[in-house]
Amino acid sequence: MFDDSAEWLAEFMSDYGSEMIATVAVLVGAIVAMWFVKRAIHRWSSRVDRKYVASDLHTDRERGQRLVTLTNVVLMLVRVVVWAIVILTVMGIWGIPMTPFVAAAATIGIAIGFGAQDLVRDVIAGFFILVEDQFGIGDVVSIGGVSGTVEEITLRTTVLRDLDGNEYHVPNGHIVVTTNMTQGFARVVADIGVSYSTDVDSAMTVILDEVTAMADDPDWSEAFLAAPEMLGVNSLGDSSVEIRVVAKVVPEERWTVKREINRRIKNRLDAESIEIPYNYLTVVLQSDEG
């Protein structure tokens, strides 16, 4: 039994030994090539993280996020190309005719094209999202009816995580309108209501002075991209005069800045004895005796 097996193995190696060695060499070469590519991309990503993602400048962080996103997609495409070349090379080594496979692949491709139109649409949309830099990893966006921080972008889906920690997977082909809240710059719009008995001009001066003082504060100055601007009386409400002030800020700081502006203005108006009106509720208790 063992003699028969040894004889069969010797005959097989005699007939196909060169093909086996070539196949193993191709596989080993592909694995080594992918190892070098992954190592090079990893080192590149590390440099991007140090130079851009960890930078104090918003423009550098945006560039770093985009480079990280594109790097992940490039690595995926390299894997597909390398293994496609390996398969075609091995088929050539073993003398397997490619024409029937090409015809079969074309037929399968047509069938898949009709049955997977959504998948093709998702991939094409994902490609344009990356090329056009509509948003990147780390951006806060609103897409597909949900809002959150972009955690991952692939050619098929975009992964978001909202403030509550919920994770959303949005197919790229379903993204029609995208709102990017952390690209370029953001504006904080603060509407403050004061009573009709207040001197509006004085209130506007006090509010602008407080927001400007915050912009000049060393702890907050880096969050502001320009001096705050007083737009004036925005509306005359039922019980208050609404004053609007705006500030151009670093996008990811917009919510923190807005909360701090509200806190400072509330304290300043209290100190200046400027009333912020609110609705009163009167409760009338009626007994059974009338």
C-alpha positions, 0 to 999 in steps of 0.5 A: 500500500505504501509502495503504491502511494510512493509510486503514485507520488513520484509519478505525480511529481515527475509529471507536475512537479514544476507546476507545483513548485511554480504554484507554491512560489506564486502563492509565497510571493503573493503573501510576501508582497501583501506583507510588505504592502501592509507594512508600508501602509501601516507605517504610512498611516502611523506617520499620518497619525503623528503629523496630521490626525494628532495636529492642533490645526483643524485643516491638518486633522481633516487632511489626516482623516481623509488620508486614513480613509483612502489608505484603508480603501487602497489596501482593500483594492490592493488585496483584490488585485493581488489575488486576482493576479495570483488566480490568473497566474496559477491557471496559466501555470497549470494550462487551464484555458481561460476562455470558458472561465471568462465567458462564464464570468461574463455571464455571471457578471451580467446576472449579478449586475441585474440582481445586485444593482443596489450593491453596484450603486453602493460601490459607485457612490462610495467611490465618489464619496471618497474621491470628492471628500464629501466627509471622512472618518471623524466627521460629524454628519447627518445622512440617511435620516441619522446623525453621528460621527463617521467611524468607518467608510467602505465602498459599500457602507458608511458607519456612524455612531451617535451620541448615545453610542448607537451604531448605524450602517448606511448603504452609500447608494442610499445617501442622497443629501449629506450634511457635514457639520465638521468640515471647514468651519462652523458657526455658532448661532446664539439667540438670546431673549430679553424683556421688552422693558430692556434697553435693546442697544445696551443688551446687544453691547453686553452680549457682544462684549461677553462673547468677545471676551470668551473669544479672547480667553486663552482657554477658548481662543483656539476654538474661534476662527474669527471675531464674534459678530452681533447681528442685532434684533432677530425677532420680536416675540410674544414675550421677548426681544430676540437678539442674535450673535454669531461666531465662526468656530472650529467645527468639532468645537461648535457644541462645546462653544455653544454651551459655554456661550450660553452659560457666560451670557446667562451669568453676565445678564444676571450680573447686569440685571437684564431680565431673560423672560420666561412664561409664568404658569398660574394654577387655580385650585377649586374645592368641591364647595365652590 
